[in-house]
Amino acid sequence: MQNKRIFASILFVLISLVCLGQKTPPPPSTPAPGPGFILPIDGGVLLGAFFAIIYGVKKMVFNKK
C-alpha cells in the first residue's frame, strides 16, 4: 500500500512538471467579437442535456422498486 502512495505521489509531481513546462499558446490573430455577440448553443449540448434528464428520471423510477 505504501509503494502505491509513493508511486502516485511521484507520478503526480512528474505530470505537474510536464504541464508547467508547456509553452503558452500564441494570442489569437483575429480580434475578439464585440459585447453584443451571442454564441449559439449547439444542438449537441441540448441533445446531451435531454438524454441526461431522461437517464436521471429512469434511474429515479427504477431505484424506487
N, CA, C and O atoms as a GROMACS GRO file, in nm:
protein
  260
    1MET      N    1   0.083  -0.119   0.000
    1MET     CA    2   0.000   0.000   0.000
    1MET      C    3   0.088   0.126   0.000
    1MET      O    4   0.057   0.225  -0.067
    2GLN      N    5   0.196   0.120   0.076
    2GLN     CA    6   0.285   0.236   0.085
    2GLN      C    7   0.352   0.262  -0.050
    2GLN      O    8   0.373   0.377  -0.087
    3ASN      N    9   0.387   0.155  -0.122
    3ASN     CA   10   0.450   0.171  -0.253
    3ASN      C   11   0.357   0.239  -0.352
    3ASN      O   12   0.402   0.318  -0.434
    4LYS      N   13   0.228   0.209  -0.345
    4LYS     CA   14   0.131   0.271  -0.435
    4LYS      C   15   0.122   0.421  -0.408
    4LYS      O   16   0.111   0.500  -0.501
    5ARG      N   17   0.126   0.459  -0.282
    5ARG     CA   18   0.118   0.601  -0.247
    5ARG      C   19   0.242   0.676  -0.295
    5ARG      O   20   0.232   0.788  -0.346
    6ILE      N   21   0.357   0.615  -0.278
    6ILE     CA   22   0.481   0.679  -0.324
    6ILE      C   23   0.480   0.691  -0.475
    6ILE      O   24   0.516   0.796  -0.530
    7PHE      N   25   0.440   0.584  -0.543
    7PHE     CA   26   0.432   0.587  -0.689
    7PHE      C   27   0.335   0.694  -0.737
    7PHE      O   28   0.365   0.768  -0.831
    8ALA      N   29   0.218   0.704  -0.673
    8ALA     CA   30   0.119   0.804  -0.712
    8ALA      C   31   0.172   0.946  -0.687
    8ALA      O   32   0.148   1.035  -0.767
    9SER      N   33   0.243   0.966  -0.579
    9SER     CA   34   0.299   1.098  -0.549
    9SER      C   35   0.405   1.138  -0.651
    9SER      O   36   0.407   1.252  -0.698
   10ILE      N   37   0.492   1.044  -0.685
   10ILE     CA   38   0.596   1.074  -0.784
   10ILE      C   39   0.533   1.102  -0.920
   10ILE      O   40   0.574   1.194  -0.990
   11LEU      N   41   0.433   1.022  -0.957
   11LEU     CA   42   0.365   1.042  -1.084
   11LEU      C   43   0.296   1.179  -1.089
   11LEU      O   44   0.301   1.248  -1.191
   12PHE      N   45   0.234   1.217  -0.979
   12PHE     CA   46   0.168   1.348  -0.973
   12PHE      C   47   0.267   1.461  -0.991
   12PHE      O   48   0.240   1.557  -1.064
   13VAL      N   49   0.382   1.453  -0.926
   13VAL     CA   50   0.483   1.557  -0.937
   13VAL      C   51   0.538   1.564  -1.078
   13VAL      O   52   0.555   1.674  -1.132
   14LEU      N   53   0.565   1.448  -1.140
   14LEU     CA   54   0.618   1.448  -1.276
   14LEU      C   55   0.518   1.505  -1.376
   14LEU      O   56   0.557   1.580  -1.466
   15ILE      N   57   0.391   1.470  -1.362
   15ILE     CA   58   0.289   1.524  -1.453
   15ILE      C   59   0.276   1.674  -1.433
   15ILE      O   60   0.258   1.748  -1.530
   16SER      N   61   0.285   1.720  -1.309
   16SER     CA   62   0.276   1.863  -1.282
   16SER      C   63   0.392   1.938  -1.348
   16SER      O   64   0.374   2.046  -1.404
   17LEU      N   65   0.511   1.880  -1.340
   17LEU     CA   66   0.627   1.945  -1.402
   17LEU      C   67   0.614   1.950  -1.554
   17LEU      O   68   0.654   2.048  -1.616
   18VAL      N   69   0.560   1.846  -1.614
   18VAL     CA   70   0.541   1.845  -1.758
   18VAL      C   71   0.439   1.952  -1.798
   18VAL      O   72   0.456   2.021  -1.899
   19CYS      N   73   0.335   1.965  -1.719
   19CYS     CA   74   0.233   2.066  -1.750
   19CYS      C   75   0.289   2.207  -1.738
   19CYS      O   76   0.253   2.294  -1.816
   20LEU      N   77   0.375   2.230  -1.641
   20LEU     CA   78   0.434   2.362  -1.624
   20LEU      C   79   0.535   2.394  -1.735
   20LEU      O   80   0.560   2.510  -1.764
   21GLY      N   81   0.592   2.292  -1.795
   21GLY     CA   82   0.692   2.313  -1.898
   21GLY      C   83   0.633   2.345  -2.035
   21GLY      O   84   0.707   2.377  -2.128
   22GLN      N   85   0.503   2.336  -2.049
   22GLN     CA   86   0.439   2.362  -2.177
   22GLN      C   87   0.440   2.512  -2.207
   22GLN      O   88   0.426   2.594  -2.117
   23LYS      N   89   0.458   2.545  -2.334
   23LYS     CA   90   0.452   2.685  -2.374
   23LYS      C   91   0.308   2.731  -2.380
   23LYS      O   92   0.217   2.653  -2.407
   24THR      N   93   0.288   2.859  -2.356
   24THR     CA   94   0.154   2.913  -2.366
   24THR      C   95   0.117   2.930  -2.513
   24THR      O   96   0.205   2.957  -2.595
   25PRO      N   97  -0.010   2.916  -2.547
   25PRO     CA   98  -0.048   2.930  -2.687
   25PRO      C   99  -0.034   3.076  -2.733
   25PRO      O  100  -0.045   3.167  -2.651
   26PRO      N  101  -0.011   3.098  -2.861
   26PRO     CA  102   0.002   3.235  -2.909
   26PRO      C  103  -0.133   3.307  -2.901
   26PRO      O  104  -0.238   3.243  -2.904
   27PRO      N  105  -0.130   3.439  -2.892
   27PRO     CA  106  -0.257   3.512  -2.884
   27PRO      C  107  -0.335   3.497  -3.015
   27PRO      O  108  -0.276   3.475  -3.120
   28PRO      N  109  -0.466   3.508  -3.008
   28PRO     CA  110  -0.547   3.492  -3.129
   28PRO      C  111  -0.517   3.603  -3.230
   28PRO      O  112  -0.492   3.718  -3.193
   29SER      N  113  -0.519   3.566  -3.358
   29SER     CA  114  -0.486   3.663  -3.461
   29SER      C  115  -0.603   3.753  -3.496
   29SER      O  116  -0.583   3.865  -3.543
   30THR      N  117  -0.725   3.707  -3.473
   30THR     CA  118  -0.843   3.788  -3.503
   30THR      C  119  -0.890   3.856  -3.376
   30THR      O  120  -0.878   3.800  -3.267
   31PRO      N  121  -0.943   3.976  -3.388
   31PRO     CA  122  -0.992   4.045  -3.267
   31PRO      C  123  -1.116   3.974  -3.211
   31PRO      O  124  -1.192   3.911  -3.284
   32ALA      N  125  -1.133   3.986  -3.082
   32ALA     CA  126  -1.248   3.925  -3.016
   32ALA      C  127  -1.375   3.996  -3.059
   32ALA      O  128  -1.373   4.116  -3.086
   33PRO      N  129  -1.486   3.923  -3.065
   33PRO     CA  130  -1.613   3.987  -3.104
   33PRO      C  131  -1.658   4.087  -2.999
   33PRO      O  132  -1.618   4.082  -2.883
   34GLY      N  133  -1.742   4.178  -3.042
   34GLY     CA  134  -1.791   4.283  -2.954
   34GLY      C  135  -1.883   4.230  -2.846
   34GLY      O  136  -1.916   4.112  -2.845
   35PRO      N  137  -1.926   4.318  -2.754
   35PRO     CA  138  -2.010   4.273  -2.643
   35PRO      C  139  -2.149   4.228  -2.686
   35PRO      O  140  -2.216   4.157  -2.610
   36GLY      N  141  -2.194   4.265  -2.804
   36GLY     CA  142  -2.327   4.225  -2.849
   36GLY      C  143  -2.328   4.090  -2.916
   36GLY      O  144  -2.434   4.042  -2.957
   37PHE      N  145  -2.214   4.028  -2.928
   37PHE     CA  146  -2.205   3.898  -2.997
   37PHE      C  147  -2.251   3.787  -2.903
   37PHE      O  148  -2.202   3.775  -2.791
   38ILE      N  149  -2.346   3.707  -2.949
   38ILE     CA  150  -2.400   3.599  -2.868
   38ILE      C  151  -2.364   3.467  -2.935
   38ILE      O  152  -2.390   3.448  -3.054
   39LEU      N  153  -2.303   3.376  -2.859
   39LEU     CA  154  -2.270   3.245  -2.914
   39LEU      C  155  -2.391   3.154  -2.906
   39LEU      O  156  -2.452   3.143  -2.800
   40PRO      N  157  -2.427   3.090  -3.016
   40PRO     CA  158  -2.543   3.000  -3.012
   40PRO      C  159  -2.508   2.870  -2.938
   40PRO      O  160  -2.394   2.824  -2.941
   41ILE      N  161  -2.607   2.813  -2.874
   41ILE     CA  162  -2.588   2.684  -2.808
   41ILE      C  163  -2.604   2.578  -2.915
   41ILE      O  164  -2.705   2.574  -2.985
   42ASP      N  165  -2.505   2.491  -2.927
   42ASP     CA  166  -2.506   2.389  -3.030
   42ASP      C  167  -2.613   2.284  -2.999
   42ASP      O  168  -2.647   2.262  -2.883
   43GLY      N  169  -2.665   2.221  -3.101
   43GLY     CA  170  -2.767   2.119  -3.084
   43GLY      C  171  -2.719   2.001  -3.003
   43GLY      O  172  -2.799   1.936  -2.935
   44GLY      N  173  -2.589   1.971  -3.008
   44GLY     CA  174  -2.536   1.859  -2.932
   44GLY      C  175  -2.546   1.879  -2.782
   44GLY      O  176  -2.568   1.784  -2.708
   45VAL      N  177  -2.531   2.003  -2.738
   45VAL     CA  178  -2.542   2.032  -2.595
   45VAL      C  179  -2.686   2.011  -2.548
   45VAL      O  180  -2.710   1.953  -2.443
   46LEU      N  181  -2.780   2.059  -2.627
   46LEU     CA  182  -2.921   2.041  -2.589
   46LEU      C  183  -2.960   1.895  -2.594
   46LEU      O  184  -3.035   1.848  -2.508
   47LEU      N  185  -2.911   1.822  -2.693
   47LEU     CA  186  -2.942   1.680  -2.703
   47LEU      C  187  -2.882   1.604  -2.585
   47LEU      O  188  -2.947   1.515  -2.530
   48GLY      N  189  -2.760   1.638  -2.545
   48GLY     CA  190  -2.697   1.574  -2.430
   48GLY      C  191  -2.772   1.602  -2.301
   48GLY      O  192  -2.790   1.513  -2.219
   49ALA      N  193  -2.817   1.725  -2.283
   49ALA     CA  194  -2.894   1.760  -2.164
   49ALA      C  195  -3.027   1.684  -2.162
   49ALA      O  196  -3.072   1.639  -2.056
   50PHE      N  197  -3.088   1.671  -2.278
   50PHE     CA  198  -3.215   1.597  -2.288
   50PHE      C  199  -3.195   1.451  -2.245
   50PHE      O  200  -3.274   1.399  -2.166
   51PHE      N  201  -3.091   1.386  -2.298
   51PHE     CA  202  -3.065   1.248  -2.262
   51PHE      C  203  -3.025   1.234  -2.115
   51PHE      O  204  -3.057   1.133  -2.052
   52ALA      N  205  -2.956   1.331  -2.061
   52ALA     CA  206  -2.918   1.327  -1.920
   52ALA      C  207  -3.042   1.334  -1.831
   52ALA      O  208  -3.049   1.264  -1.729
   53ILE      N  209  -3.136   1.416  -1.867
   53ILE     CA  210  -3.260   1.427  -1.789
   53ILE      C  211  -3.339   1.296  -1.796
   53ILE      O  212  -3.390   1.248  -1.696
   54ILE      N  213  -3.348   1.240  -1.917
   54ILE     CA  214  -3.420   1.113  -1.933
   54ILE      C  215  -3.352   1.003  -1.852
   54ILE      O  216  -3.419   0.924  -1.785
   55TYR      N  217  -3.221   0.997  -1.856
   55TYR     CA  218  -3.146   0.896  -1.782
   55TYR      C  219  -3.167   0.914  -1.630
   55TYR      O  220  -3.184   0.815  -1.559
   56GLY      N  221  -3.166   1.037  -1.582
   56GLY     CA  222  -3.187   1.062  -1.440
   56GLY      C  223  -3.326   1.021  -1.395
   56GLY      O  224  -3.342   0.963  -1.287
   57VAL      N  225  -3.427   1.051  -1.477
   57VAL     CA  226  -3.564   1.012  -1.442
   57VAL      C  227  -3.575   0.860  -1.441
   57VAL      O  228  -3.638   0.803  -1.352
   58LYS      N  229  -3.514   0.795  -1.539
   58LYS     CA  230  -3.519   0.649  -1.545
   58LYS      C  231  -3.454   0.588  -1.420
   58LYS      O  232  -3.508   0.494  -1.362
   59LYS      N  233  -3.339   0.641  -1.378
   59LYS     CA  234  -3.273   0.591  -1.258
   59LYS      C  235  -3.359   0.610  -1.134
   59LYS      O  236  -3.365   0.522  -1.048
   60MET      N  237  -3.424   0.724  -1.126
   60MET     CA  238  -3.510   0.750  -1.009
   60MET      C  239  -3.628   0.656  -1.004
   60MET      O  240  -3.665   0.609  -0.897
   61VAL      N  241  -3.686   0.627  -1.119
   61VAL     CA  242  -3.804   0.540  -1.124
   61VAL      C  243  -3.765   0.397  -1.089
   61VAL      O  244  -3.835   0.332  -1.012
   62PHE      N  245  -3.653   0.348  -1.145
   62PHE     CA  246  -3.615   0.209  -1.120
   62PHE      C  247  -3.554   0.188  -0.982
   62PHE      O  248  -3.553   0.075  -0.933
   63ASN      N  249  -3.505   0.291  -0.917
   63ASN     CA  250  -3.450   0.278  -0.783
   63ASN      C  251  -3.559   0.273  -0.677
   63ASN      O  252  -3.533   0.230  -0.564
   64LYS      N  253  -3.680   0.315  -0.711
   64LYS     CA  254  -3.790   0.310  -0.615
   64LYS      C  255  -3.840   0.167  -0.592
   64LYS      O  256  -3.898   0.138  -0.487
   65LYS      N  257  -3.816   0.079  -0.689
   65LYS     CA  258  -3.864  -0.059  -0.676
   65LYS      C  259  -3.782  -0.140  -0.580
   65LYS      O  260  -3.810  -0.258  -0.558
   0.00000   0.00000   0.00000
